[in-house]
Amino acid sequence: MATSRLRSVGRRTLSALGCPEAEVGCLLVTDRRIRALNRRYRGEDSPTDVLAFPQGEGGGPPGHPGLLGDVVISVERAEEQAKAGGWTLDEEIDRLLIHGILHLLGYDHERSRKEALVMRSMERKISRALCGKKAAAL
């Protein structure tokens, strides 16, 4: 995964969400590292694919410049999910970065079924805007 690709996907995602001046940190880690973070901050003793750490409570408002927070992605999880889904590692990391940025902005699929549907819809909308029709499968 090239840094320039991550930067481009992150910037385009933020623009699509109305936050073109916002900043997001992104860290690619191992399953071991994300498991430790998941245990420490969420009380879940297992690896996960992506974690989001908002700078402020619930992320910043749309159009708010400044640091929204950090997205941490497990490359090992991403590789497994890409293989299972039939797409590339880059495409899976793109998907996880979009997912993490949505979390930074306050979207949360774990609160309710309705919010999960809203978040998934936003993920698809942004993926299509960034990647065209190919993204519909992601």
SVG drawing of the C-alpha trace seen along z (x, -y; Angstrom):
<svg xmlns="http://www.w3.org/2000/svg" viewBox="-33 -24 37 40">
<polyline fill="none" stroke="black" stroke-width="0.4" points="0.0,0.0 1.6,-3.2 1.4,-6.2 0.3,-8.3 -2.7,-6.0 -3.7,-6.2 -3.4,-10.0 -5.5,-10.2 -8.3,-8.0 -8.3,-9.8 -8.4,-13.2 -11.1,-12.3 -13.2,-10.6 -13.0,-13.7 -14.0,-15.9 -16.9,-13.7 -18.1,-14.0 -17.8,-17.8 -14.6,-18.0 -12.0,-18.9 -9.8,-20.7 -9.9,-18.0 -6.9,-15.8 -6.9,-12.1 -3.9,-10.0 -3.7,-6.4 -1.6,-3.6 -1.2,-0.2 -0.4,2.5 -0.2,6.2 -3.0,8.3 -0.9,8.4 -0.8,4.6 -4.5,4.0 -5.5,6.8 -3.6,4.9 -5.3,1.6 -8.7,3.3 -8.2,4.9 -6.9,1.6 -9.5,-0.8 -12.6,1.4 -12.2,4.3 -12.2,6.7 -9.4,9.3 -9.3,10.1 -7.9,8.6 -10.2,6.5 -9.9,5.0 -10.1,1.3 -10.2,-1.0 -11.0,-4.7 -9.9,-7.1 -11.7,-10.4 -9.8,-13.5 -12.9,-14.8 -16.1,-13.2 -18.0,-11.8 -15.6,-13.3 -15.7,-16.8 -18.6,-18.5 -18.6,-18.5 -16.5,-21.3 -14.5,-21.5 -10.8,-21.9 -8.3,-20.2 -7.5,-16.8 -10.5,-14.4 -8.5,-11.6 -6.7,-8.4 -7.6,-5.3 -5.7,-2.1 -5.9,0.8 -4.7,4.4 -3.0,5.3 -3.3,9.0 -7.1,8.8 -7.3,6.7 -5.4,9.4 -7.7,12.1 -10.8,10.1 -9.6,9.1 -8.9,12.8 -12.3,13.9 -14.1,11.1 -12.2,11.5 -10.7,8.1 -7.2,6.6 -5.5,5.7 -5.5,2.1 -9.2,2.1 -9.8,3.6 -7.6,1.1 -9.5,-1.7 -12.7,-0.3 -11.4,-0.1 -10.1,-3.7 -13.5,-4.9 -15.1,-2.9 -12.7,-4.4 -13.2,-8.0 -17.0,-7.5 -16.5,-6.4 -14.4,-9.5 -17.4,-11.6 -19.7,-9.9 -21.2,-7.1 -21.5,-3.9 -22.9,-0.6 -22.8,1.0 -25.5,-1.3 -28.5,0.0 -29.5,1.8 -30.8,-1.5 -27.4,-3.2 -25.6,-0.2 -27.7,-0.5 -27.0,-4.3 -23.3,-3.7 -23.1,-0.9 -25.0,-3.1 -22.5,-5.9 -19.6,-3.5 -21.0,-2.4 -21.8,-5.9 -18.2,-7.1 -16.7,-4.0 -18.7,-4.4 -17.7,-8.1 -14.0,-7.2 -13.8,-4.0 -16.8,-3.9 -19.0,-0.8 -16.3,1.6 -16.7,0.4 -20.3,1.7 -19.0,5.1 -16.9,3.8"/>
</svg>
